[in-house]
Amino acid sequence: MKNRAADPSARRVLLLGAGGQLGRALWEFRPSGVEVVRSARDDLDLTRPVDIEAALKAASPDLILNAAAYTAVDRAEREFELACAVNAEAPAALARLARAGGIRLVHVSTDFVFPGDRGRPWRPEDPPRPVNRYGESKAEGEKAIQSLGHSLALIVRTGWVYAPWGHNFFRTILRLLGEREELHVIDDQVGTPTSALSLARFLWAVALREDLSGILHWSDAGVASWYDFACAIEEEARNAGLLKRLVPIHPIPTEAYPLPARRPFQAILDKSETIARTGLEPVHWRTALSQVVRRFAEDPNRPGSRTGKS
Ligand SMILES: NC(=O)c1ccc[n+]([C@@H]2O[C@H](COP(=O)([O-])OP(=O)(O)OC[C@H]3O[C@@H](n4cnc5c(N)ncnc54)[C@H](OP(=O)(O)O)[C@@H]3O)[C@@H](O)[C@H]2O)c1
């Protein structure tokens, strides 16, 4: 067996949430020389603290990468307890066990911990003030991790994540563009669409640097409304041959599309401190979107593909 303390290439990582859209990207971009143990909900239900401890013992990781979360923003309004079990209590248990075992913990959080008033981008030190239950549960998770003062713990906040796979705005818009004559999309909420592919590369880079702790903010570069994002998806999809016709997209205000959970109007993360601390530069969201569309178009199993199943 390799001596992991003496040989960084022998690092062993427990990847939680491996079945999610970010988890899949983290698996795809795992660095060479790092052994990754994937854990999806079927392997470990994070609402069961006893199982968390047993899973850590079995995997014996040097690093826990937590991409698992309860992410159903609207459902969280009525399933707050469950959201807290996954988003607050499980990260707290992970942080406790990580501190006791000297294990690095990298936890993913969200711009939804902020209220999203229109104003300047959010800095890591701004006090969380979520406007919905999902945001509350994620803010509780952050607080629990931070309160333990584990020097090897790192929280990375991000927002508007999408991937060629999984459930996300990108895939929903692509599907609707194929089904509808026209679309109406909210244009008064702004943020930064963030490709799970670029986020996964960033996460690996910072996860393997144990000098980085505290909170980092990361997204792709630039700013867009949901309407801008939808128009860009339509344009890229037509360029990639995924759409044969032009589908008009109309901007609408938030109140025209009521949802159970309130959304922040302004979900832009200030990344300047992260860029200074890491030396890493984000790619512009339009560039990242082109890459995701290409990946989606190349997938023979994608919905609508001639060889695809659904
Ligand atoms: N999506 C976004 O726009 C966004 C924005 C900001 C931050 N984030 C954060 O980014 C991280 C990754 O999210 P994502 O976008 O990849 O979401 P996702 O696709 O919903 O993935 C989350 C994963 O967590 C798993 N999970 C849920 N409950 C669990 C439980 N009780 N035990 C074990 N696993 C459980 C889910 O399993 P199932 O597949 O079985 O449900 C899913 O695979 C999360 O921390 C999220 O809060 C996401």
Ligand as a Chemical Component Dictionary entry (heavy atoms), coordinates in Angstrom:
data_LIG
# 
_chem_comp.id                   LIG 
_chem_comp.type                 NON-POLYMER 
_chem_comp.pdbx_formal_charge   0 
_chem_comp.three_letter_code    LIG 
# 
loop_
_chem_comp_atom.comp_id 
_chem_comp_atom.atom_id 
_chem_comp_atom.alt_atom_id 
_chem_comp_atom.type_symbol 
_chem_comp_atom.charge 
_chem_comp_atom.model_Cartn_x 
_chem_comp_atom.model_Cartn_y 
_chem_comp_atom.model_Cartn_z 
_chem_comp_atom.pdbx_ordinal 
LIG N1  N1  N 0  -27.961 23.176 -9.623  1  
LIG C1  C1  C 0  -27.661 24.458 -9.366  2  
LIG O1  O1  O 0  -28.060 25.380 -10.096 3  
LIG C2  C2  C 0  -26.812 24.808 -8.171  4  
LIG C3  C3  C 0  -26.561 26.142 -7.911  5  
LIG C4  C4  C 0  -25.761 26.479 -6.815  6  
LIG C5  C5  C 0  -25.223 25.494 -6.022  7  
LIG N2  N2  N 1  -25.511 24.201 -6.292  8  
LIG C6  C6  C 0  -24.939 23.193 -5.404  9  
LIG O2  O2  O 0  -24.104 22.359 -6.177  10 
LIG C7  C7  C 0  -24.067 21.047 -5.583  11 
LIG C8  C8  C 0  -24.337 20.006 -6.651  12 
LIG O3  O3  O 0  -25.667 20.166 -7.090  13 
LIG P1  P1  P 0  -26.171 19.573 -8.490  14 
LIG O4  O4  O 0  -26.543 20.734 -9.318  15 
LIG O5  O5  O -1 -25.212 18.574 -9.009  16 
LIG O6  O6  O 0  -27.526 18.888 -7.996  17 
LIG P2  P2  P 0  -28.129 17.465 -8.329  18 
LIG O7  O7  O 0  -27.935 17.135 -9.757  19 
LIG O8  O8  O 0  -29.510 17.497 -7.753  20 
LIG O9  O9  O 0  -27.220 16.492 -7.476  21 
LIG C9  C9  C 0  -27.350 16.353 -6.093  22 
LIG C10 C10 C 0  -27.109 14.900 -5.744  23 
LIG O10 O10 O 0  -27.317 14.746 -4.327  24 
LIG C11 C11 C 0  -27.979 13.517 -4.139  25 
LIG N3  N3  N 0  -28.746 13.438 -2.911  26 
LIG C12 C12 C 0  -29.906 14.070 -2.589  27 
LIG N4  N4  N 0  -30.360 13.624 -1.398  28 
LIG C13 C13 C 0  -29.471 12.701 -0.960  29 
LIG C14 C14 C 0  -29.387 11.883 0.185   30 
LIG N5  N5  N 0  -30.323 11.912 1.139   31 
LIG N6  N6  N 0  -28.342 11.042 0.304   32 
LIG C15 C15 C 0  -27.404 10.982 -0.659  33 
LIG N7  N7  N 0  -27.412 11.718 -1.776  34 
LIG C16 C16 C 0  -28.447 12.573 -1.921  35 
LIG C17 C17 C 0  -28.934 13.408 -5.317  36 
LIG O11 O11 O 0  -29.305 12.066 -5.482  37 
LIG P3  P3  P 0  -30.562 11.684 -6.400  38 
LIG O12 O12 O 0  -30.055 11.873 -7.804  39 
LIG O13 O13 O 0  -30.810 10.253 -6.042  40 
LIG O14 O14 O 0  -31.647 12.618 -6.026  41 
LIG C18 C18 C 0  -28.096 13.954 -6.454  42 
LIG O15 O15 O 0  -27.374 12.943 -7.106  43 
LIG C19 C19 C 0  -25.075 21.077 -4.424  44 
LIG O16 O16 O 0  -24.401 21.350 -3.239  45 
LIG C20 C20 C 0  -25.965 22.261 -4.771  46 
LIG O17 O17 O 0  -26.557 22.837 -3.619  47 
LIG C21 C21 C 0  -26.271 23.819 -7.362  48 
# 
loop_
_chem_comp_bond.comp_id 
_chem_comp_bond.atom_id_1 
_chem_comp_bond.atom_id_2 
_chem_comp_bond.value_order 
_chem_comp_bond.pdbx_ordinal 
LIG N1  C1  SING 1  
LIG C1  O1  DOUB 2  
LIG C1  C2  SING 3  
LIG C2  C3  SING 4  
LIG C2  C21 DOUB 5  
LIG C3  C4  DOUB 6  
LIG C4  C5  SING 7  
LIG C5  N2  DOUB 8  
LIG N2  C6  SING 9  
LIG N2  C21 SING 10 
LIG C6  O2  SING 11 
LIG C6  C20 SING 12 
LIG O2  C7  SING 13 
LIG C7  C8  SING 14 
LIG C7  C19 SING 15 
LIG C8  O3  SING 16 
LIG O3  P1  SING 17 
LIG P1  O4  DOUB 18 
LIG P1  O5  SING 19 
LIG P1  O6  SING 20 
LIG O6  P2  SING 21 
LIG P2  O7  DOUB 22 
LIG P2  O8  SING 23 
LIG P2  O9  SING 24 
LIG O9  C9  SING 25 
LIG C9  C10 SING 26 
LIG C10 O10 SING 27 
LIG C10 C18 SING 28 
LIG O10 C11 SING 29 
LIG C11 N3  SING 30 
LIG C11 C17 SING 31 
LIG N3  C12 SING 32 
LIG N3  C16 SING 33 
LIG C12 N4  DOUB 34 
LIG N4  C13 SING 35 
LIG C13 C14 SING 36 
LIG C13 C16 DOUB 37 
LIG C14 N5  SING 38 
LIG C14 N6  DOUB 39 
LIG N6  C15 SING 40 
LIG C15 N7  DOUB 41 
LIG N7  C16 SING 42 
LIG C17 O11 SING 43 
LIG C17 C18 SING 44 
LIG O11 P3  SING 45 
LIG P3  O12 DOUB 46 
LIG P3  O13 SING 47 
LIG P3  O14 SING 48 
LIG C18 O15 SING 49 
LIG C19 O16 SING 50 
LIG C19 C20 SING 51 
LIG C20 O17 SING 52 
# 
